[in-house]
Amino acid sequence: MKLTIRVMIGLIGLAGFTFAHKPLENPSSSSDFHHAIQIEDPDVSYVVYHQVTEERPRVWLTLEAEAGYMLYVSLGVPVIERLTDYRPAVAVIGPGLPDKEFDLHTPEDMGAVIFETDDIDDPRFFHEPFTGTDSWIYIEEWVRLPETGTYYVVAYHPENTPGKLWVAPGTKEKWGIIDIFKLPSIVNPVREFHER
């Protein structure tokens, strides 16, 4: 019994250290803000993997935040040769943010902060040892949310070019025992997404 507990504690520590982002399910309906994926705790480090297609050109996330909250957002692409020149974008949309014009249907009376990657030649390489996957990280930014309310994070390709991307809000690693038991069902889809 003591050995089992020690093994579980070790696994939790290992998972938290090597697999910081907690994957969230990406339903097919998440391509518009009406069906955005709910982020319950924006402090927690989540990741959403998305294959950009004509039918699903973007992925939307939503969260509630207090005025002054600092939201962390990162955006990456799996290391796959055909995606070497793939340059996605991510936008944070919500009340009090600057007015922006861009080709996305968004909620009314909301501004946006947009991060594009077409001028990034040398993204940060990241190896995730637990899944054995590699990524190019293009965006790692903090955005101050000026008003209390509902905010959105949307990841997409500016020209709707098919490809793959992932978007990850939050920085806090939060894994529990239940998550450890789910690891086999998490690792395989992540490896498939990265074509490993």
N, C-alpha and C positions, 0 to 999 in steps of 0.2 A: 504493500500500500504506500509506504513512504517513498519507494523507488518510483512508483507511478506518479506521485505528486511532484517529485523532483523533475521527472521527465517532462511533465506538463508545464511546469514553471520554466524549464529550459527552452521548451518549444515556444512559449509565449515570448520570452526574451528574444529568441532568434527571429521570430516572425516580426516583432516590432522593430528590430534593428535592421533586418535585411529587406523587408518588404513594407516600407513605411506607408505607402498609399493603400487604402482600402478600396478595392474595386466596387463600383456601383453598377447595378444592372442598367442597361441602356435599351429601354423598350422602343419599338419602332415608331411610337407616337411622339417621341421627344424632339422631333424636328421643328416644332413651333412652340412659342412661349406659352400657349394655352395648356400644353402637356409637358411642361418642363420637369425635369427630374428634381425632386425636392431634396435639398441639403438641410438635414435637421440641425446639424451643428457645424457652422462654417469654420470653426477652429480645427476640426478634425481633418486629417489629410486623406481625402478621397481621390479616386481617379475614375474617369469615365472613358472607355475606349470607344472610338467611333470610326466606322468606315464610311467615308463620304461617297455618296452615290447620287445619281440624278433624282431618285425618289427620296433620299435622306441627305440633303446637302449640308445640314448643320445639326448640332446637338445643343439643346438648351438645358440649363440648370437654373434653379431658383432658390433663394434663401431670404430669410428675414434678418435684419440687422438694425442696431441702434446707431444714431448719429455719431460720427467719429470713429466707427469701427474700421479697423485696418484689415482689408481682405487680401489674402495672398492668392495669386493665380499663377499656375505654370502651364505651359503648352509644349507638347513634344510630338515627335514622329518616330515610329519604329525604324531601326536601322535595317532598311531593305534597299537594295541597290536601285530599284526603279523609283524610289522615293527620295533619292539624293537631292534633287532640285525641288522637292515639294515644299511649298511655303504657305502654311495655313495662317489663320488669324484668330484672335480671340477678342471679345468685347465684353466689358462690364457695363450693364445698362441699369439705370434706376433714377430715382428722384434726386434733383439737385446736382447731377453730373452735367458737364458741358453739353450744349446742343451740338449734335453731329448729324450730318447727312450721310447715310449709307444704305445700300440696297438690301435692307432687312425689314420685314414687317415686325414692328415693335409696339409695346404698349404706349398709349398716348401720354404726353406730358412727362416724358423721361428723356434724360440725356445719356451720354455714353462716353466711355474711355475705350479707345480702340488700340490694340497692339497688333501691328502687321509685321511680317517677317521677311518680306521680299528683299530687304537690304542686308540680311544677316548671312554672311558667307561662312562663318565658322561657329556653328552651334556647339553647345557643351555636350560632350559625349557622356552617357551615363550607362553603366552596367549594373543590372539588378541581379545579384548573385543567387537569390533564392529561386527565381524562375529561369535564370540563365538567359535573360533577354537584354537587348541593348536598345537605347533610344538616343535621338538627338533632341536636346532641350533647347527650344528657341526663345521662350518667354519665361521669366521668373520675376514677377512684379508684385508690388504692394499697391493697393488702391484705397485711399481714404473715402469712405462712404459718408456723404455730407448730411444726409437726413435719415431719420428713422423710417423704415418701410420695407417694401419688397424690392429686391434686386435680382437681376438675371445675369448669368454668364453664358455666352454663346460662342461656340467654337465652329469654325467653318473655313472654307477656302474662298478667297475673294472672287475667284472666277468659276466657282463650283466645279473645279477640276476633281475628278474621282481620285481617291487616295485614302490614306489612313492617318489618324491623329489621335492624341489623347489630351484631355484637359484635367487638371488637378487643382482644386481649391484646398486651402487649409494646410497647416503644418504639423498639427499635433498627432502623434502616433497613438492610436487607440485600438488595441486588439484584445479580445477576451477569449475565454476558453471555447466558446461556441465557434468563434472565428477560426480557431486552430483546427477544429474538426472539419471545417469547410475548406481547408487549404487545398486538398486534392481537386476539388471541384472548381477552385479559383485558378490554380497554376496552369492546368491544361488549356483553358480558353485564352489565358494571357499569352501562353507560348504559341498557340495557333494564330492569334492576332499578329504576333511578331514574326510569324511564318518560320518558327523554329521546330 
